[in-house]
Amino acid sequence: MDSLGRRVRPYALAAGEGWTYRFGIDFSVKAGEVPEGSGAAFLEYVTKQGEEPPDHTHPTEDELFYVLEGAVTFRCGGEGFDLEKGGFVFLPRGIPHGYTIRSGGPVRLIAVTAPVRAGASGGWGGFVADMESAQGELIAKPSFSS
């Protein structure tokens, strides 16, 4: 804890900064999972064809990807999602998933992992839950939602 009793301190990272780990490929961790009080992990990485992970399952966390560069097909539970720059995919915990890189050049991704809070509903009291529970005006939604 710091002198004000906070477990977690604010910080900023410049472009290219982070805690870089080699785990088959290099991952730049911007916010980690291990520090006490963490609610999500945020990673950025560059990969290419031939470096894709095998299909796998995360029993305790949802995984979210945002494509910064390149073209990728994500698989999850028998469904496929073709994404390019600006595309996003949500992969729920407990469902086998993976991806295939379609572009010939580098693919740059942001990955966010967030633990599922057992028994939690209605969010965790943050500003996103406030918006989603009608404090914000819904002005657009994805075509697949009702």
VOPALO-177370 format. One record per residue (C-alpha): x negated, y negated, z negated; residue number from 1; residue in one letter. Coordinates in nm, 4 decimals, decimal comma. Layout:
REM VOPALO-177370
{{X; Y; Z}; NUM; A}
...
END
This chain:
REM VOPALO-177370
{{0,0000; 0,0000; 0,0000}; 1; M}
{{-0,1090; -0,3558; 0,0568}; 2; D}
{{-0,0997; -0,6358; -0,2013}; 3; S}
{{0,2705; -0,7007; -0,1286}; 4; L}
{{0,3686; -0,3371; -0,1868}; 5; G}
{{0,4248; -0,2609; 0,1812}; 6; R}
{{0,3338; 0,0858; 0,3090}; 7; R}
{{0,3139; -0,0216; 0,6702}; 8; V}
{{0,1566; -0,3436; 0,7946}; 9; R}
{{0,2380; -0,5186; 1,1206}; 10; P}
{{-0,0234; -0,5071; 1,3949}; 11; Y}
{{-0,0660; -0,5890; 1,7624}; 12; A}
{{-0,2714; -0,4150; 2,0289}; 13; L}
{{-0,4118; -0,5679; 2,3453}; 14; A}
{{-0,3697; -0,3914; 2,6811}; 15; A}
{{-0,5784; -0,0747; 2,6774}; 16; G}
{{-0,6053; -0,0623; 2,2974}; 17; E}
{{-0,4815; 0,2195; 2,0787}; 18; G}
{{-0,6007; 0,5354; 1,9102}; 19; W}
{{-0,7135; 0,7519; 2,2009}; 20; T}
{{-0,7033; 1,1292; 2,1610}; 21; Y}
{{-0,8160; 1,3875; 2,4140}; 22; R}
{{-0,5504; 1,6600; 2,4100}; 23; F}
{{-0,6008; 1,8132; 2,7526}; 24; G}
{{-0,5742; 1,4565; 2,8866}; 25; I}
{{-0,6321; 1,1246; 2,7104}; 26; D}
{{-0,3344; 0,9833; 2,5177}; 27; F}
{{-0,3416; 0,6295; 2,3789}; 28; S}
{{-0,1353; 0,6285; 2,0591}; 29; V}
{{0,0054; 0,2818; 1,9948}; 30; K}
{{0,2161; 0,3844; 1,6927}; 31; A}
{{0,1622; 0,7218; 1,5313}; 32; G}
{{0,3822; 0,9815; 1,3703}; 33; E}
{{0,1647; 1,0693; 1,0713}; 34; V}
{{0,1572; 0,7414; 0,8707}; 35; P}
{{0,4041; 0,7381; 0,5822}; 36; E}
{{0,7298; 0,5721; 0,6741}; 37; G}
{{0,6930; 0,6236; 1,0503}; 38; S}
{{1,0195; 0,6487; 1,2410}; 39; G}
{{0,8829; 0,7011; 1,5902}; 40; A}
{{0,5585; 0,7511; 1,7785}; 41; A}
{{0,4689; 0,5524; 2,0913}; 42; F}
{{0,2086; 0,6741; 2,3419}; 43; L}
{{0,0833; 0,5632; 2,6814}; 44; E}
{{-0,1086; 0,7883; 2,9154}; 45; Y}
{{-0,2204; 0,8440; 3,2733}; 46; V}
{{-0,2010; 1,1876; 3,4323}; 47; T}
{{-0,2030; 1,3482; 3,7766}; 48; K}
{{-0,0865; 1,6570; 3,9640}; 49; Q}
{{-0,2243; 1,9732; 3,8066}; 50; G}
{{-0,2295; 1,8279; 3,4535}; 51; E}
{{0,1387; 1,8875; 3,3753}; 52; E}
{{0,2160; 2,0686; 3,0492}; 53; P}
{{0,3971; 2,4036; 3,0601}; 54; P}
{{0,7636; 2,3941; 2,9634}; 55; D}
{{0,7885; 2,3650; 2,5858}; 56; H}
{{1,0305; 2,2809; 2,3043}; 57; T}
{{1,0100; 2,0367; 2,0141}; 58; H}
{{1,2198; 2,1611; 1,7207}; 59; P}
{{1,2068; 1,8388; 1,5156}; 60; T}
{{1,1938; 1,5433; 1,7542}; 61; E}
{{1,3609; 1,3892; 2,0547}; 62; D}
{{1,1275; 1,2782; 2,3327}; 63; E}
{{1,1780; 0,9794; 2,5616}; 64; L}
{{0,9751; 0,8885; 2,8712}; 65; F}
{{0,9502; 0,5690; 3,0734}; 66; Y}
{{0,7671; 0,5795; 3,4072}; 67; V}
{{0,5303; 0,2861; 3,4558}; 68; L}
{{0,3728; 0,4180; 3,7761}; 69; E}
{{0,4195; 0,7202; 4,0033}; 70; G}
{{0,6916; 0,9780; 4,0693}; 71; A}
{{0,7830; 1,2614; 3,8314}; 72; V}
{{1,0541; 1,5273; 3,8094}; 73; T}
{{1,1493; 1,6047; 3,4507}; 74; F}
{{1,3223; 1,9316; 3,3633}; 75; R}
{{1,5343; 1,9855; 3,0542}; 76; C}
{{1,7815; 2,2633; 2,9822}; 77; G}
{{1,8238; 2,3609; 3,3466}; 78; G}
{{1,8724; 2,0022; 3,4695}; 79; E}
{{1,6288; 1,8048; 3,6831}; 80; G}
{{1,5695; 1,4293; 3,6833}; 81; F}
{{1,3701; 1,2657; 3,9641}; 82; D}
{{1,2145; 0,9427; 3,8374}; 83; L}
{{0,9888; 0,6739; 3,9767}; 84; E}
{{0,8578; 0,3417; 3,8431}; 85; K}
{{1,1092; 0,1994; 3,5961}; 86; G}
{{1,2864; 0,5336; 3,5440}; 87; G}
{{1,3734; 0,6662; 3,1974}; 88; F}
{{1,4612; 1,0106; 3,0625}; 89; V}
{{1,5848; 1,1286; 2,7212}; 90; F}
{{1,4909; 1,4871; 2,6251}; 91; L}
{{1,6724; 1,6113; 2,3122}; 92; P}
{{1,4995; 1,8309; 2,0558}; 93; R}
{{1,5386; 2,2063; 2,0757}; 94; G}
{{1,5793; 2,2231; 2,4552}; 95; I}
{{1,2926; 2,3556; 2,6717}; 96; P}
{{1,1545; 2,0817; 2,8937}; 97; H}
{{0,8590; 1,9835; 3,1103}; 98; G}
{{0,7753; 1,7850; 3,4190}; 99; Y}
{{0,6211; 1,8063; 3,7645}; 100; T}
{{0,4297; 1,5177; 3,9173}; 101; I}
{{0,5475; 1,4432; 4,2712}; 102; R}
{{0,3183; 1,1537; 4,3631}; 103; S}
{{-0,0337; 1,2095; 4,4903}; 104; G}
{{-0,1893; 0,9324; 4,2833}; 105; G}
{{-0,1986; 0,8681; 3,9115}; 106; P}
{{0,1187; 0,8673; 3,7028}; 107; V}
{{0,1348; 0,6342; 3,4045}; 108; R}
{{0,3918; 0,7127; 3,1371}; 109; L}
{{0,5132; 0,5824; 2,8053}; 110; I}
{{0,6283; 0,8584; 2,5718}; 111; A}
{{0,8217; 0,7975; 2,2517}; 112; V}
{{0,8945; 1,0717; 2,0023}; 113; T}
{{1,1467; 1,0226; 1,7247}; 114; A}
{{1,2365; 1,2654; 1,4484}; 115; P}
{{1,5961; 1,3739; 1,4236}; 116; V}
{{1,7407; 1,2801; 1,0869}; 117; R}
{{1,9513; 1,5729; 0,9670}; 118; A}
{{2,3034; 1,4680; 0,8761}; 119; G}
{{2,2477; 1,1114; 0,9955}; 120; A}
{{2,5201; 0,9480; 1,1977}; 121; S}
{{2,5761; 0,5879; 1,2912}; 122; G}
{{2,2043; 0,5121; 1,3207}; 123; G}
{{1,9700; 0,3984; 1,0480}; 124; W}
{{2,1063; 0,0493; 0,9962}; 125; G}
{{1,8886; -0,1288; 1,2508}; 126; G}
{{1,9742; -0,3906; 1,5084}; 127; F}
{{2,0393; -0,1301; 1,7816}; 128; V}
{{2,3058; 0,0349; 1,5643}; 129; A}
{{2,4556; -0,3102; 1,5073}; 130; D}
{{2,4840; -0,3652; 1,8841}; 131; M}
{{2,6195; -0,0151; 1,9481}; 132; E}
{{2,8863; -0,0468; 1,6777}; 133; S}
{{3,0594; -0,3368; 1,8552}; 134; A}
{{2,8633; -0,6291; 1,7133}; 135; Q}
{{2,7215; -0,6728; 2,0620}; 136; G}
{{2,9267; -0,6967; 2,3801}; 137; E}
{{2,8786; -0,3952; 2,6105}; 138; L}
{{2,8390; -0,5493; 2,9562}; 139; I}
{{2,7050; -0,2495; 3,1569}; 140; A}
{{2,6631; 0,1242; 3,1175}; 141; K}
{{2,5157; 0,4120; 3,3178}; 142; P}
{{2,7296; 0,5659; 3,5882}; 143; S}
{{2,7360; 0,9091; 3,4178}; 144; F}
{{2,8869; 0,7771; 3,0911}; 145; S}
{{3,2603; 0,7521; 3,0353}; 146; S}
END
